[in-house]
Amino acid sequence: MTTAVCAAMFFNGNHRKACDYMKDHNLIPNMLEKSRLNRGLHGISMLINNLFHQIGISLKEMSDSTEYLLDSFPVPICDNIQIFNVKLIFSEEYRGYIASKKRYFYGVRVQLLTTKNCRGVLQYARTCLHAW
């Protein structure tokens, strides 16, 4: 999990660069290869989701605010022109439209719920785009 967090924070989600960095600086001397790391992360994905949910509940209980902010943003896998090359997702329900940029894309939409003073993310959800 440490490598995944490092990849997300410092290497734009690139696990290979994060693995190389952690190994080169002896932070994790016996670093797993990228494919083995990805299999491990997929194996604990439900644990990560549950942990994130529990942190959100704790933040909500600590907050005295009753006003919340809801935001959503797209996470494109590729632009509309490259959809026929995508091997990750095969369904048409992941095709969406970004109105502010006036372009189509293929991916998911993330929804975030936070307090009015932005003291942390309370909940998040990844959704398919056909509902939008």
C-alpha positions in Angstrom: 0.0 0.0 0.0 2.9 2.3 0.7 4.1 2.1 -2.9 0.6 2.7 -4.2 0.3 5.9 -2.1 3.7 7.0 -3.2 2.8 6.4 -6.8 -0.4 8.4 -6.4 1.2 11.3 -4.6 4.5 11.7 -6.4 4.5 9.8 -9.7 1.0 10.5 -11.2 -0.1 6.9 -10.4 2.9 5.3 -12.2 3.6 2.2 -10.1 6.8 1.3 -12.0 8.4 4.7 -11.2 7.3 4.4 -7.6 8.7 0.8 -7.3 12.0 2.0 -8.9 12.2 5.0 -6.5 11.5 2.9 -3.4 14.0 0.3 -4.4 16.8 2.7 -5.4 16.5 4.6 -2.1 16.4 1.4 -0.1 13.0 2.3 1.4 11.8 -1.2 0.5 14.9 -3.3 -0.4 12.9 -6.4 -1.5 10.5 -4.5 -3.7 8.0 -6.6 -5.7 7.9 -6.5 -9.4 5.2 -4.3 -11.0 2.9 -7.1 -12.0 3.1 -8.8 -8.6 2.5 -5.5 -6.9 -0.6 -4.9 -9.0 -1.9 -8.4 -8.3 -1.5 -7.6 -4.6 -3.2 -4.3 -4.8 -6.2 -5.8 -6.7 -6.3 -8.5 -3.9 -6.7 -5.9 -1.2 -8.9 -3.4 -3.1 -12.0 -4.1 -0.9 -9.8 -3.5 2.2 -8.7 -0.2 0.8 -12.3 0.8 0.0 -13.4 -0.2 3.5 -10.6 1.7 5.1 -11.4 4.8 3.0 -15.1 4.5 4.0 -14.2 4.2 7.7 -12.0 7.3 7.6 -14.9 9.2 5.9 -17.3 8.1 8.7 -14.7 9.2 11.3 -14.3 12.6 9.6 -18.1 13.0 9.5 -18.5 12.3 13.2 -15.8 14.8 14.1 -17.2 17.5 11.9 -19.8 19.9 13.5 -20.8 21.2 10.1 -24.1 20.4 8.5 -23.3 21.8 5.1 -21.5 19.7 2.6 -20.0 20.1 -0.9 -20.5 17.6 -3.7 -18.2 17.6 -6.7 -17.7 15.2 -9.6 -15.1 14.9 -12.2 -14.3 12.5 -15.0 -11.3 10.2 -15.0 -10.7 9.5 -18.7 -8.9 6.4 -19.9 -8.7 7.8 -23.4 -10.3 10.3 -25.7 -13.1 9.4 -28.0 -10.8 9.0 -31.0 -8.8 6.2 -29.3 -11.7 4.2 -27.9 -11.3 1.4 -30.4 -7.8 0.7 -29.0 -8.9 0.4 -25.4 -8.4 -3.0 -23.8 -9.2 -2.1 -20.2 -13.0 -1.5 -20.5 -15.2 -3.0 -23.2 -18.6 -1.6 -22.4 -20.3 1.3 -24.0 -21.5 2.6 -20.6 -18.1 4.1 -19.9 -18.3 6.6 -22.8 -19.1 10.1 -21.5 -19.1 13.8 -22.3 -17.2 16.6 -20.6 -19.4 19.6 -21.1 -16.8 22.2 -19.9 -14.3 20.9 -22.4 -16.9 20.0 -25.1 -15.4 16.6 -25.7 -16.2 12.9 -25.4 -14.1 10.5 -23.4 -14.0 6.9 -22.3 -13.6 6.3 -18.5 -15.4 6.7 -15.1 -16.7 9.7 -13.1 -15.6 10.2 -9.5 -17.9 11.9 -7.1 -16.6 13.4 -3.9 -18.5 14.6 -0.8 -16.7 16.9 1.7 -17.5 19.4 4.4 -18.1 23.0 3.6 -14.7 24.0 4.9 -13.0 21.1 2.9 -11.7 19.3 6.0 -11.5 16.0 4.3 -13.3 13.8 1.9 -16.2 12.1 3.5 -17.2 9.7 0.7 -16.4 9.0 -2.9 -17.9 6.9 -5.6 -16.8 5.7 -9.0 -19.7 5.5 -11.4 -20.2 4.4 -15.0 -21.3 7.2 -17.3 -24.5 5.8 -18.8 -26.4 7.3 -15.8 -25.3 10.8 -16.6 
